[in-house]
């Protein structure tokens, strides 16, 4: 459902929340290495999140990325909305062109009708799940939890 770009963005923000305090910054090379995400691709994602005030960014030899606000005030939905857009929650699960181009036709799609409750619950969860709580939950399990993307 979410693009790899969005998954990378979520993982990077959670990683920063777990590893950086207050005004500290962490370099993109470190984030890229630890999360196994190509640096140039990650850089574009992090700059997009910095432009929209989720992250703060400092250039230079001691620069890097940090959180622009308290992680408790950043929801998963904030990141999804910036990277993938809200329409990701309304797209046809089968990828049918008619559903995506003509909203009135969604009523005839067997998966759209069956997935409405799931979609509603998913939107609610993404809105209510903060990056701060997610980082704390991961720390409870094991700070070294592998945040690499599953292939």
Helices and strands as residue ranges (DSSP letters): H 4-19, H 28-35, H 39-51, E 55-58, E 64-67, G 71-73, H 76-83, G 86-89, H 97-101, G 103-108, H 110-128, H 131-141
